[in-house]
């Protein structure tokens, strides 16, 4: 008799299953995008580690001559 009662249980509506699937899919996509962004930024940082900034011949800006000596606003 107990088996008859267990078989007579009404299943959950289909809406709940579909909603759960959509929510899990969205969470999974957000996690994949976040992981992809972290991997991309780490790879970019690692590849730019050995790139040097191109500097002019002047080593410091304090000893550099003025860019426009004929500028009347410059002392």
N, C-alpha and C positions, 0 to 999 in steps of 0.2 A: 504494500500500500504506500510506503514511503517513496518508492520509485515513481509512482504515478504523480505524486505531488511535485517531485523535482522536475518532471518532464512538462508539467503544466505551467511553468514559469514563463511569463511573457518576456521576450527579448527586448533589449533597449531599442529605442527608436533609431532609425537610420541617421537622423540628423546629428545625433551625438557622435556617432562614429565618423561621419564626414567632417564635422567641426574639429574633432580631435586630430584627424589626419591633416587638415589644413593648418592647424596651429603647430603641429609638430613639423610640418614641411617648412613653414615660415621660420620657426626657430632654427631648424637645420640650415636653411639658406643664409640666415644672418650669421650663424657660427662659421659657415664656410667662407663667407665674405670677410669676416673679421680675421680668420686665419690666413686667408689669401693676402689681405692687406699687411699683416705682420710679416709674412714671408717676403712679400715684395719690398717692403721698406728695409728689412734686414739685408736682403740681397743688394739693394741699391746702396745702402750704407757701406756694405763690405766692398762693393766694386768701386766706390768713390774714395776708399781709404788711401789709395796710393796716388790719387790725382792731386797735383800741386796747383796752387793758384798762380797764374801768370802775373808777375810783378814787373814794374818798369825797372830801369837801371838804377833809379834812386832807391836807396835802402830805407830811409825814413822820410816822413812828410815834414818833419821839423827842419831838416837841412835842405829841403827841396827849394829851388828858386821859384818865385811867384809865376803862376801860369801865364798871366797877362801883365807884363811890367808896364805897359802903356795905359793900363786902366786908371782913370782919374780917381776912382774910389779907393785905390790902394795907396798907402802912405809911401 
